[in-house]
Amino acid sequence: MSRFHWLAAVVAVVAAVGLAAVAAEDKKANAKETPFTDDGHIKVWLLLAPIPLAEGESQGDAVDKEQVKDEAKLAPKDGEKVKVGKEELTWKKQVAEDYFFDLNKHCGEAKEQVAGYAVTYITSDAELTDVTLKLGSDDGFKVWLNGKELGKGPDGRIMEKDQNSYDKLTLKKGENVLVFKVCNGIFDWTGCARFVDKNDKPITKGLKVELKK
């Protein structure tokens, strides 16, 4: 092989490796932006945190305290600022690396005795009835769908999938707003949620996650 052909071959190999690396990174980036996991957990959220609990207040007490005005009807935009007490917080998008959002990651460090909110917008191509919302949290939580409170849990716990279920729900055609408050005592501060049908199969077909801009 001549020197010219040898150099050409080397250049071709380097170019191929480079293109493969770019493709791999693109695939990784696209995977991160997928709105749902394979089992239907929502990956794209807007998070607002941390909101320190009042002196002497437990994370269980905080579940029933409205940290942000009209919390049931929150409809934030990415980058929107909110005054909470003496602090100004910003709603920020998080695409979950796994099946759950992580409020400690959002804050950049572990926080204790705090509350936070996660909001997502689920757009449905058609009205869906007899839907079940399944969720998990660490620690206490309260959840609303389209302004209606579905349930709450004040206890400290380690998050697992499908710890709580709320059935006979309707996802209306168009935009549906899911508001999920999680109040943390110590250590991990996470939450997860998914919709399933009456046969316990994850619902993702015909659904999109479209955050407000």
mmCIF file of the C-alpha atoms, coordinates in Angstrom:
data_MODEL
# 
_entry.id   MODEL 
# 
loop_
_atom_site.group_PDB 
_atom_site.id 
_atom_site.type_symbol 
_atom_site.label_atom_id 
_atom_site.label_alt_id 
_atom_site.label_comp_id 
_atom_site.label_asym_id 
_atom_site.label_entity_id 
_atom_site.label_seq_id 
_atom_site.pdbx_PDB_ins_code 
_atom_site.Cartn_x 
_atom_site.Cartn_y 
_atom_site.Cartn_z 
_atom_site.occupancy 
_atom_site.B_iso_or_equiv 
_atom_site.pdbx_formal_charge 
_atom_site.auth_seq_id 
_atom_site.auth_comp_id 
_atom_site.auth_asym_id 
_atom_site.auth_atom_id 
_atom_site.pdbx_PDB_model_num 
ATOM 1   C CA . MET A 1 1   ? 0.000   0.000  0.000  1.00 0.00 ? 1   MET A CA 1 
ATOM 2   C CA . SER A 1 2   ? 1.368   3.399  -0.931 1.00 0.00 ? 2   SER A CA 1 
ATOM 3   C CA . ARG A 1 3   ? 1.892   6.126  1.645  1.00 0.00 ? 3   ARG A CA 1 
ATOM 4   C CA . PHE A 1 4   ? -1.003  8.081  0.100  1.00 0.00 ? 4   PHE A CA 1 
ATOM 5   C CA . HIS A 1 5   ? -3.405  5.146  0.316  1.00 0.00 ? 5   HIS A CA 1 
ATOM 6   C CA . TRP A 1 6   ? -2.263  4.358  3.849  1.00 0.00 ? 6   TRP A CA 1 
ATOM 7   C CA . LEU A 1 7   ? -2.957  7.944  4.962  1.00 0.00 ? 7   LEU A CA 1 
ATOM 8   C CA . ALA A 1 8   ? -6.318  7.897  3.218  1.00 0.00 ? 8   ALA A CA 1 
ATOM 9   C CA . ALA A 1 9   ? -7.227  4.694  5.046  1.00 0.00 ? 9   ALA A CA 1 
ATOM 10  C CA . VAL A 1 10  ? -6.226  6.176  8.404  1.00 0.00 ? 10  VAL A CA 1 
ATOM 11  C CA . VAL A 1 11  ? -8.269  9.326  7.732  1.00 0.00 ? 11  VAL A CA 1 
ATOM 12  C CA . ALA A 1 12  ? -11.276 7.196  6.774  1.00 0.00 ? 12  ALA A CA 1 
ATOM 13  C CA . VAL A 1 13  ? -11.037 5.163  9.987  1.00 0.00 ? 13  VAL A CA 1 
ATOM 14  C CA . VAL A 1 14  ? -10.696 8.292  12.141 1.00 0.00 ? 14  VAL A CA 1 
ATOM 15  C CA . ALA A 1 15  ? -13.676 9.890  10.387 1.00 0.00 ? 15  ALA A CA 1 
ATOM 16  C CA . ALA A 1 16  ? -15.763 6.748  10.869 1.00 0.00 ? 16  ALA A CA 1 
ATOM 17  C CA . VAL A 1 17  ? -14.919 6.609  14.576 1.00 0.00 ? 17  VAL A CA 1 
ATOM 18  C CA . GLY A 1 18  ? -15.753 10.293 14.940 1.00 0.00 ? 18  GLY A CA 1 
ATOM 19  C CA . LEU A 1 19  ? -19.106 9.900  13.194 1.00 0.00 ? 19  LEU A CA 1 
ATOM 20  C CA . ALA A 1 20  ? -19.915 6.872  15.328 1.00 0.00 ? 20  ALA A CA 1 
ATOM 21  C CA . ALA A 1 21  ? -19.124 8.858  18.478 1.00 0.00 ? 21  ALA A CA 1 
ATOM 22  C CA . VAL A 1 22  ? -21.344 11.742 17.345 1.00 0.00 ? 22  VAL A CA 1 
ATOM 23  C CA . ALA A 1 23  ? -24.161 9.324  16.526 1.00 0.00 ? 23  ALA A CA 1 
ATOM 24  C CA . ALA A 1 24  ? -23.790 7.713  19.940 1.00 0.00 ? 24  ALA A CA 1 
ATOM 25  C CA . GLU A 1 25  ? -23.965 11.096 21.668 1.00 0.00 ? 25  GLU A CA 1 
ATOM 26  C CA . ASP A 1 26  ? -27.014 12.077 19.606 1.00 0.00 ? 26  ASP A CA 1 
ATOM 27  C CA . LYS A 1 27  ? -28.687 8.805  20.523 1.00 0.00 ? 27  LYS A CA 1 
ATOM 28  C CA . LYS A 1 28  ? -27.862 9.382  24.191 1.00 0.00 ? 28  LYS A CA 1 
ATOM 29  C CA . ALA A 1 29  ? -29.232 12.928 24.048 1.00 0.00 ? 29  ALA A CA 1 
ATOM 30  C CA . ASN A 1 30  ? -32.403 11.805 22.317 1.00 0.00 ? 30  ASN A CA 1 
ATOM 31  C CA . ALA A 1 31  ? -32.871 9.051  24.877 1.00 0.00 ? 31  ALA A CA 1 
ATOM 32  C CA . LYS A 1 32  ? -32.675 11.615 27.664 1.00 0.00 ? 32  LYS A CA 1 
ATOM 33  C CA . GLU A 1 33  ? -35.404 13.682 26.025 1.00 0.00 ? 33  GLU A CA 1 
ATOM 34  C CA . THR A 1 34  ? -37.882 10.825 25.697 1.00 0.00 ? 34  THR A CA 1 
ATOM 35  C CA . PRO A 1 35  ? -40.969 11.791 27.714 1.00 0.00 ? 35  PRO A CA 1 
ATOM 36  C CA . PHE A 1 36  ? -41.695 8.338  29.136 1.00 0.00 ? 36  PHE A CA 1 
ATOM 37  C CA . THR A 1 37  ? -39.799 5.268  30.279 1.00 0.00 ? 37  THR A CA 1 
ATOM 38  C CA . ASP A 1 38  ? -40.660 1.861  28.814 1.00 0.00 ? 38  ASP A CA 1 
ATOM 39  C CA . ASP A 1 39  ? -43.025 1.226  31.729 1.00 0.00 ? 39  ASP A CA 1 
ATOM 40  C CA . GLY A 1 40  ? -44.715 4.609  31.310 1.00 0.00 ? 40  GLY A CA 1 
ATOM 41  C CA . HIS A 1 41  ? -43.083 6.736  33.998 1.00 0.00 ? 41  HIS A CA 1 
ATOM 42  C CA . ILE A 1 42  ? -43.042 10.442 33.179 1.00 0.00 ? 42  ILE A CA 1 
ATOM 43  C CA . LYS A 1 43  ? -39.519 11.767 32.682 1.00 0.00 ? 43  LYS A CA 1 
ATOM 44  C CA . VAL A 1 44  ? -40.031 15.467 31.896 1.00 0.00 ? 44  VAL A CA 1 
ATOM 45  C CA . TRP A 1 45  ? -40.933 17.811 34.749 1.00 0.00 ? 45  TRP A CA 1 
ATOM 46  C CA . LEU A 1 46  ? -40.714 21.403 35.910 1.00 0.00 ? 46  LEU A CA 1 
ATOM 47  C CA . LEU A 1 47  ? -39.327 21.571 39.453 1.00 0.00 ? 47  LEU A CA 1 
ATOM 48  C CA . LEU A 1 48  ? -39.492 24.296 42.102 1.00 0.00 ? 48  LEU A CA 1 
ATOM 49  C CA . ALA A 1 49  ? -37.349 23.861 45.224 1.00 0.00 ? 49  ALA A CA 1 
ATOM 50  C CA . PRO A 1 50  ? -36.130 24.084 47.935 1.00 0.00 ? 50  PRO A CA 1 
ATOM 51  C CA . ILE A 1 51  ? -38.768 25.603 50.219 1.00 0.00 ? 51  ILE A CA 1 
ATOM 52  C CA . PRO A 1 52  ? -37.543 25.357 53.847 1.00 0.00 ? 52  PRO A CA 1 
ATOM 53  C CA . LEU A 1 53  ? -40.074 24.105 56.377 1.00 0.00 ? 53  LEU A CA 1 
ATOM 54  C CA . ALA A 1 54  ? -41.065 26.389 59.222 1.00 0.00 ? 54  ALA A CA 1 
ATOM 55  C CA . GLU A 1 55  ? -39.296 25.982 62.547 1.00 0.00 ? 55  GLU A CA 1 
ATOM 56  C CA . GLY A 1 56  ? -40.688 22.938 64.329 1.00 0.00 ? 56  GLY A CA 1 
ATOM 57  C CA . GLU A 1 57  ? -42.660 21.844 61.270 1.00 0.00 ? 57  GLU A CA 1 
ATOM 58  C CA . SER A 1 58  ? -42.329 18.231 60.146 1.00 0.00 ? 58  SER A CA 1 
ATOM 59  C CA . GLN A 1 59  ? -42.395 17.065 56.548 1.00 0.00 ? 59  GLN A CA 1 
ATOM 60  C CA . GLY A 1 60  ? -45.734 15.446 57.400 1.00 0.00 ? 60  GLY A CA 1 
ATOM 61  C CA . ASP A 1 61  ? -47.144 18.790 58.577 1.00 0.00 ? 61  ASP A CA 1 
ATOM 62  C CA . ALA A 1 62  ? -45.856 20.459 55.411 1.00 0.00 ? 62  ALA A CA 1 
ATOM 63  C CA . VAL A 1 63  ? -47.943 18.203 53.177 1.00 0.00 ? 63  VAL A CA 1 
ATOM 64  C CA . ASP A 1 64  ? -51.079 20.093 54.183 1.00 0.00 ? 64  ASP A CA 1 
ATOM 65  C CA . LYS A 1 65  ? -49.488 23.538 54.157 1.00 0.00 ? 65  LYS A CA 1 
ATOM 66  C CA . GLU A 1 66  ? -49.778 25.593 50.982 1.00 0.00 ? 66  GLU A CA 1 
ATOM 67  C CA . GLN A 1 67  ? -46.164 26.619 50.324 1.00 0.00 ? 67  GLN A CA 1 
ATOM 68  C CA . VAL A 1 68  ? -47.093 28.365 47.072 1.00 0.00 ? 68  VAL A CA 1 
ATOM 69  C CA . LYS A 1 69  ? -50.398 30.185 46.590 1.00 0.00 ? 69  LYS A CA 1 
ATOM 70  C CA . ASP A 1 70  ? -53.045 28.176 44.733 1.00 0.00 ? 70  ASP A CA 1 
ATOM 71  C CA . GLU A 1 71  ? -50.742 25.152 44.610 1.00 0.00 ? 71  GLU A CA 1 
ATOM 72  C CA . ALA A 1 72  ? -53.468 22.945 43.158 1.00 0.00 ? 72  ALA A CA 1 
ATOM 73  C CA . LYS A 1 73  ? -53.681 25.151 40.087 1.00 0.00 ? 73  LYS A CA 1 
ATOM 74  C CA . LEU A 1 74  ? -49.992 25.678 39.387 1.00 0.00 ? 74  LEU A CA 1 
ATOM 75  C CA . ALA A 1 75  ? -49.234 26.206 35.696 1.00 0.00 ? 75  ALA A CA 1 
ATOM 76  C CA . PRO A 1 76  ? -45.591 27.310 35.543 1.00 0.00 ? 76  PRO A CA 1 
ATOM 77  C CA . LYS A 1 77  ? -43.269 27.944 32.631 1.00 0.00 ? 77  LYS A CA 1 
ATOM 78  C CA . ASP A 1 78  ? -39.629 26.903 32.425 1.00 0.00 ? 78  ASP A CA 1 
ATOM 79  C CA . GLY A 1 79  ? -37.537 29.730 33.868 1.00 0.00 ? 79  GLY A CA 1 
ATOM 80  C CA . GLU A 1 80  ? -40.471 31.420 35.610 1.00 0.00 ? 80  GLU A CA 1 
ATOM 81  C CA . LYS A 1 81  ? -39.536 33.005 38.955 1.00 0.00 ? 81  LYS A CA 1 
ATOM 82  C CA . VAL A 1 82  ? -41.660 32.742 42.091 1.00 0.00 ? 82  VAL A CA 1 
ATOM 83  C CA . LYS A 1 83  ? -41.346 34.558 45.417 1.00 0.00 ? 83  LYS A CA 1 
ATOM 84  C CA . VAL A 1 84  ? -41.636 32.039 48.249 1.00 0.00 ? 84  VAL A CA 1 
ATOM 85  C CA . GLY A 1 85  ? -41.286 33.671 51.641 1.00 0.00 ? 85  GLY A CA 1 
ATOM 86  C CA . LYS A 1 86  ? -38.120 35.757 51.494 1.00 0.00 ? 86  LYS A CA 1 
ATOM 87  C CA . GLU A 1 87  ? -36.595 33.726 48.682 1.00 0.00 ? 87  GLU A CA 1 
ATOM 88  C CA . GLU A 1 88  ? -37.033 33.868 44.918 1.00 0.00 ? 88  GLU A CA 1 
ATOM 89  C CA . LEU A 1 89  ? -37.063 30.430 43.291 1.00 0.00 ? 89  LEU A CA 1 
ATOM 90  C CA . THR A 1 90  ? -37.061 29.473 39.618 1.00 0.00 ? 90  THR A CA 1 
ATOM 91  C CA . TRP A 1 91  ? -39.012 26.741 37.878 1.00 0.00 ? 91  TRP A CA 1 
ATOM 92  C CA . LYS A 1 92  ? -36.521 24.574 35.997 1.00 0.00 ? 92  LYS A CA 1 
ATOM 93  C CA . LYS A 1 93  ? -36.939 21.677 33.600 1.00 0.00 ? 93  LYS A CA 1 
ATOM 94  C CA . GLN A 1 94  ? -35.541 18.309 34.576 1.00 0.00 ? 94  GLN A CA 1 
ATOM 95  C CA . VAL A 1 95  ? -35.451 15.281 32.297 1.00 0.00 ? 95  VAL A CA 1 
ATOM 96  C CA . ALA A 1 96  ? -35.131 12.297 34.613 1.00 0.00 ? 96  ALA A CA 1 
ATOM 97  C CA . GLU A 1 97  ? -32.139 10.055 34.047 1.00 0.00 ? 97  GLU A CA 1 
ATOM 98  C CA . ASP A 1 98  ? -34.195 7.137  35.371 1.00 0.00 ? 98  ASP A CA 1 
ATOM 99  C CA . TYR A 1 99  ? -37.907 6.763  36.139 1.00 0.00 ? 99  TYR A CA 1 
ATOM 100 C CA . PHE A 1 100 ? -38.020 9.427  38.872 1.00 0.00 ? 100 PHE A CA 1 
ATOM 101 C CA . PHE A 1 101 ? -37.332 13.132 39.289 1.00 0.00 ? 101 PHE A CA 1 
ATOM 102 C CA . ASP A 1 102 ? -34.724 14.144 41.854 1.00 0.00 ? 102 ASP A CA 1 
ATOM 103 C CA . LEU A 1 103 ? -35.207 17.371 43.783 1.00 0.00 ? 103 LEU A CA 1 
ATOM 104 C CA . ASN A 1 104 ? -31.810 17.139 45.469 1.00 0.00 ? 104 ASN A CA 1 
ATOM 105 C CA . LYS A 1 105 ? -30.211 17.050 42.024 1.00 0.00 ? 105 LYS A CA 1 
ATOM 106 C CA . HIS A 1 106 ? -32.311 20.069 41.057 1.00 0.00 ? 106 HIS A CA 1 
ATOM 107 C CA . CYS A 1 107 ? -30.919 21.929 44.088 1.00 0.00 ? 107 CYS A CA 1 
ATOM 108 C CA . GLY A 1 108 ? -27.339 20.824 43.437 1.00 0.00 ? 108 GLY A CA 1 
ATOM 109 C CA . GLU A 1 109 ? -27.003 19.336 46.915 1.00 0.00 ? 109 GLU A CA 1 
ATOM 110 C CA . ALA A 1 110 ? -28.909 17.275 49.457 1.00 0.00 ? 110 ALA A CA 1 
ATOM 111 C CA . LYS A 1 111 ? -31.577 19.246 51.299 1.00 0.00 ? 111 LYS A CA 1 
ATOM 112 C CA . GLU A 1 112 ? -33.468 18.284 54.453 1.00 0.00 ? 112 GLU A CA 1 
ATOM 113 C CA . GLN A 1 113 ? -36.677 19.561 56.049 1.00 0.00 ? 113 GLN A CA 1 
ATOM 114 C CA . VAL A 1 114 ? -37.866 21.083 52.779 1.00 0.00 ? 114 VAL A CA 1 
ATOM 115 C CA . ALA A 1 115 ? -40.781 21.039 50.361 1.00 0.00 ? 115 ALA A CA 1 
ATOM 116 C CA . GLY A 1 116 ? -40.808 21.172 46.581 1.00 0.00 ? 116 GLY A CA 1 
ATOM 117 C CA . TYR A 1 117 ? -43.113 20.937 43.598 1.00 0.00 ? 117 TYR A CA 1 
ATOM 118 C CA . ALA A 1 118 ? -43.000 18.984 40.358 1.00 0.00 ? 118 ALA A CA 1 
ATOM 119 C CA . VAL A 1 119 ? -45.366 19.882 37.519 1.00 0.00 ? 119 VAL A CA 1 
ATOM 120 C CA . THR A 1 120 ? -45.819 18.287 34.128 1.00 0.00 ? 120 THR A CA 1 
ATOM 121 C CA . TYR A 1 121 ? -48.217 18.844 31.228 1.00 0.00 ? 121 TYR A CA 1 
ATOM 122 C CA . ILE A 1 122 ? -49.638 15.740 29.571 1.00 0.00 ? 122 ILE A CA 1 
ATOM 123 C CA . THR A 1 123 ? -51.286 16.374 26.216 1.00 0.00 ? 123 THR A CA 1 
ATOM 124 C CA . SER A 1 124 ? -53.661 13.642 25.059 1.00 0.00 ? 124 SER A CA 1 
ATOM 125 C CA . ASP A 1 125 ? -54.850 13.125 21.485 1.00 0.00 ? 125 ASP A CA 1 
ATOM 126 C CA . ALA A 1 126 ? -58.231 11.951 22.799 1.00 0.00 ? 126 ALA A CA 1 
ATOM 127 C CA . GLU A 1 127 ? -60.221 11.748 26.009 1.00 0.00 ? 127 GLU A CA 1 
ATOM 128 C CA . LEU A 1 128 ? -59.148 8.720  28.047 1.00 0.00 ? 128 LEU A CA 1 
ATOM 129 C CA . THR A 1 129 ? -61.403 7.318  30.766 1.00 0.00 ? 129 THR A CA 1 
ATOM 130 C CA . ASP A 1 130 ? -60.904 4.713  33.495 1.00 0.00 ? 130 ASP A CA 1 
ATOM 131 C CA . VAL A 1 131 ? -57.274 5.749  33.862 1.00 0.00 ? 131 VAL A CA 1 
ATOM 132 C CA . THR A 1 132 ? -55.184 5.077  36.974 1.00 0.00 ? 132 THR A CA 1 
ATOM 133 C CA . LEU A 1 133 ? -52.374 7.275  38.262 1.00 0.00 ? 133 LEU A CA 1 
ATOM 134 C CA . LYS A 1 134 ? -49.641 5.392  40.105 1.00 0.00 ? 134 LYS A CA 1 
ATOM 135 C CA . LEU A 1 135 ? -46.928 7.203  42.029 1.00 0.00 ? 135 LEU A CA 1 
ATOM 136 C CA . GLY A 1 136 ? -44.141 6.881  44.552 1.00 0.00 ? 136 GLY A CA 1 
ATOM 137 C CA . SER A 1 137 ? -42.327 9.443  46.705 1.00 0.00 ? 137 SER A CA 1 
ATOM 138 C CA . ASP A 1 138 ? -39.633 10.074 49.269 1.00 0.00 ? 138 ASP A CA 1 
ATOM 139 C CA . ASP A 1 139 ? -41.040 11.426 51.591 1.00 0.00 ? 139 ASP A CA 1 
ATOM 140 C CA . GLY A 1 140 ? -44.548 12.854 52.095 1.00 0.00 ? 140 GLY A CA 1 
ATOM 141 C CA . PHE A 1 141 ? -46.633 14.019 49.141 1.00 0.00 ? 141 PHE A CA 1 
ATOM 142 C CA . LYS A 1 142 ? -49.826 15.546 47.804 1.00 0.00 ? 142 LYS A CA 1 
ATOM 143 C CA . VAL A 1 143 ? -50.971 15.259 44.186 1.00 0.00 ? 143 VAL A CA 1 
ATOM 144 C CA . TRP A 1 144 ? -53.498 17.028 41.962 1.00 0.00 ? 144 TRP A CA 1 
ATOM 145 C CA . LEU A 1 145 ? -54.719 16.374 38.418 1.00 0.00 ? 145 LEU A CA 1 
ATOM 146 C CA . ASN A 1 146 ? -56.288 19.304 36.583 1.00 0.00 ? 146 ASN A CA 1 
ATOM 147 C CA . GLY A 1 147 ? -56.781 21.160 39.862 1.00 0.00 ? 147 GLY A CA 1 
ATOM 148 C CA . LYS A 1 148 ? -58.452 18.272 41.719 1.00 0.00 ? 148 LYS A CA 1 
ATOM 149 C CA . GLU A 1 149 ? -56.715 16.770 44.724 1.00 0.00 ? 149 GLU A CA 1 
ATOM 150 C CA . LEU A 1 150 ? -56.308 13.022 44.287 1.00 0.00 ? 150 LEU A CA 1 
ATOM 151 C CA . GLY A 1 151 ? -54.571 12.109 47.516 1.00 0.00 ? 151 GLY A CA 1 
ATOM 152 C CA . LYS A 1 152 ? -51.758 12.637 49.966 1.00 0.00 ? 152 LYS A CA 1 
ATOM 153 C CA . GLY A 1 153 ? -49.404 10.822 52.296 1.00 0.00 ? 153 GLY A CA 1 
ATOM 154 C CA . PRO A 1 154 ? -47.648 12.487 55.241 1.00 0.00 ? 154 PRO A CA 1 
ATOM 155 C CA . ASP A 1 155 ? -45.309 9.670  56.238 1.00 0.00 ? 155 ASP A CA 1 
ATOM 156 C CA . GLY A 1 156 ? -41.574 9.458  55.735 1.00 0.00 ? 156 GLY A CA 1 
ATOM 157 C CA . ARG A 1 157 ? -40.687 6.603  53.408 1.00 0.00 ? 157 ARG A CA 1 
ATOM 158 C CA . ILE A 1 158 ? -38.259 5.290  50.822 1.00 0.00 ? 158 ILE A CA 1 
ATOM 159 C CA . MET A 1 159 ? -39.612 5.729  47.296 1.00 0.00 ? 159 MET A CA 1 
ATOM 160 C CA . GLU A 1 160 ? -40.765 2.700  45.347 1.00 0.00 ? 160 GLU A CA 1 
ATOM 161 C CA . LYS A 1 161 ? -42.740 2.425  42.128 1.00 0.00 ? 161 LYS A CA 1 
ATOM 162 C CA . ASP A 1 162 ? -46.536 2.412  42.400 1.00 0.00 ? 162 ASP A CA 1 
ATOM 163 C CA . GLN A 1 163 ? -46.774 3.038  46.142 1.00 0.00 ? 163 GLN A CA 1 
ATOM 164 C CA . ASN A 1 164 ? -50.102 4.821  45.704 1.00 0.00 ? 164 ASN A CA 1 
ATOM 165 C CA . SER A 1 165 ? -52.839 4.395  43.081 1.00 0.00 ? 165 SER A CA 1 
ATOM 166 C CA . TYR A 1 166 ? -55.750 6.631  42.112 1.00 0.00 ? 166 TYR A CA 1 
ATOM 167 C CA . ASP A 1 167 ? -58.219 5.090  39.688 1.00 0.00 ? 167 ASP A CA 1 
ATOM 168 C CA . LYS A 1 168 ? -61.316 6.012  37.693 1.00 0.00 ? 168 LYS A CA 1 
ATOM 169 C CA . LEU A 1 169 ? -59.585 9.142  36.405 1.00 0.00 ? 169 LEU A CA 1 
ATOM 170 C CA . THR A 1 170 ? -60.092 10.917 33.091 1.00 0.00 ? 170 THR A CA 1 
ATOM 171 C CA . LEU A 1 171 ? -57.404 12.444 30.939 1.00 0.00 ? 171 LEU A CA 1 
ATOM 172 C CA . LYS A 1 172 ? -59.196 15.027 28.850 1.00 0.00 ? 172 LYS A CA 1 
ATOM 173 C CA . LYS A 1 173 ? -58.391 15.666 25.220 1.00 0.00 ? 173 LYS A CA 1 
ATOM 174 C CA . GLY A 1 174 ? -55.692 18.307 25.075 1.00 0.00 ? 174 GLY A CA 1 
ATOM 175 C CA . GLU A 1 175 ? -53.691 19.546 28.048 1.00 0.00 ? 175 GLU A CA 1 
ATOM 176 C CA . ASN A 1 176 ? -53.746 17.879 31.480 1.00 0.00 ? 176 ASN A CA 1 
ATOM 177 C CA . VAL A 1 177 ? -51.769 19.337 34.382 1.00 0.00 ? 177 VAL A CA 1 
ATOM 178 C CA . LEU A 1 178 ? -50.264 17.069 37.026 1.00 0.00 ? 178 LEU A CA 1 
ATOM 179 C CA . VAL A 1 179 ? -49.016 18.800 40.190 1.00 0.00 ? 179 VAL A CA 1 
ATOM 180 C CA . PHE A 1 180 ? -46.961 16.708 42.604 1.00 0.00 ? 180 PHE A CA 1 
ATOM 181 C CA . LYS A 1 181 ? -45.705 18.140 45.912 1.00 0.00 ? 181 LYS A CA 1 
ATOM 182 C CA . VAL A 1 182 ? -43.004 16.218 47.779 1.00 0.00 ? 182 VAL A CA 1 
ATOM 183 C CA . CYS A 1 183 ? -41.959 17.136 51.319 1.00 0.00 ? 183 CYS A CA 1 
ATOM 184 C CA . ASN A 1 184 ? -38.621 15.792 52.493 1.00 0.00 ? 184 ASN A CA 1 
ATOM 185 C CA . GLY A 1 185 ? -37.466 14.923 55.977 1.00 0.00 ? 185 GLY A CA 1 
ATOM 186 C CA . ILE A 1 186 ? -33.937 13.636 55.455 1.00 0.00 ? 186 ILE A CA 1 
ATOM 187 C CA . PHE A 1 187 ? -31.806 12.012 52.779 1.00 0.00 ? 187 PHE A CA 1 
ATOM 188 C CA . ASP A 1 188 ? -33.367 11.272 49.346 1.00 0.00 ? 188 ASP A CA 1 
ATOM 189 C CA . TRP A 1 189 ? -35.991 13.612 47.876 1.00 0.00 ? 189 TRP A CA 1 
ATOM 190 C CA . THR A 1 190 ? -37.642 12.019 44.854 1.00 0.00 ? 190 THR A CA 1 
ATOM 191 C CA . GLY A 1 191 ? -40.920 11.218 43.133 1.00 0.00 ? 191 GLY A CA 1 
ATOM 192 C CA . CYS A 1 192 ? -42.261 9.154  40.239 1.00 0.00 ? 192 CYS A CA 1 
ATOM 193 C CA . ALA A 1 193 ? -45.595 8.897  38.442 1.00 0.00 ? 193 ALA A CA 1 
ATOM 194 C CA . ARG A 1 194 ? -47.218 7.083  35.535 1.00 0.00 ? 194 ARG A CA 1 
ATOM 195 C CA . PHE A 1 195 ? -50.652 6.467  34.052 1.00 0.00 ? 195 PHE A CA 1 
ATOM 196 C CA . VAL A 1 196 ? -51.939 2.945  33.403 1.00 0.00 ? 196 VAL A CA 1 
ATOM 197 C CA . ASP A 1 197 ? -55.140 1.557  31.885 1.00 0.00 ? 197 ASP A CA 1 
ATOM 198 C CA . LYS A 1 198 ? -57.706 -0.754 33.483 1.00 0.00 ? 198 LYS A CA 1 
ATOM 199 C CA . ASN A 1 199 ? -55.512 -3.721 32.576 1.00 0.00 ? 199 ASN A CA 1 
ATOM 200 C CA . ASP A 1 200 ? -52.550 -2.159 34.384 1.00 0.00 ? 200 ASP A CA 1 
ATOM 201 C CA . LYS A 1 201 ? -50.767 -1.479 31.100 1.00 0.00 ? 201 LYS A CA 1 
ATOM 202 C CA . PRO A 1 202 ? -48.774 1.771  30.838 1.00 0.00 ? 202 PRO A CA 1 
ATOM 203 C CA . ILE A 1 203 ? -50.416 4.534  28.822 1.00 0.00 ? 203 ILE A CA 1 
ATOM 204 C CA . THR A 1 204 ? -48.036 6.438  26.536 1.00 0.00 ? 204 THR A CA 1 
ATOM 205 C CA . LYS A 1 205 ? -49.573 6.089  23.075 1.00 0.00 ? 205 LYS A CA 1 
ATOM 206 C CA . GLY A 1 206 ? -51.349 9.278  22.080 1.00 0.00 ? 206 GLY A CA 1 
ATOM 207 C CA . LEU A 1 207 ? -49.723 11.182 24.956 1.00 0.00 ? 207 LEU A CA 1 
ATOM 208 C CA . LYS A 1 208 ? -47.089 13.913 24.778 1.00 0.00 ? 208 LYS A CA 1 
ATOM 209 C CA . VAL A 1 209 ? -45.323 15.991 27.393 1.00 0.00 ? 209 VAL A CA 1 
ATOM 210 C CA . GLU A 1 210 ? -45.446 19.642 26.333 1.00 0.00 ? 210 GLU A CA 1 
ATOM 211 C CA . LEU A 1 211 ? -44.155 22.136 28.880 1.00 0.00 ? 211 LEU A CA 1 
ATOM 212 C CA . LYS A 1 212 ? -45.301 25.736 28.724 1.00 0.00 ? 212 LYS A CA 1 
ATOM 213 C CA . LYS A 1 213 ? -42.858 28.215 27.200 1.00 0.00 ? 213 LYS A CA 1 
# 
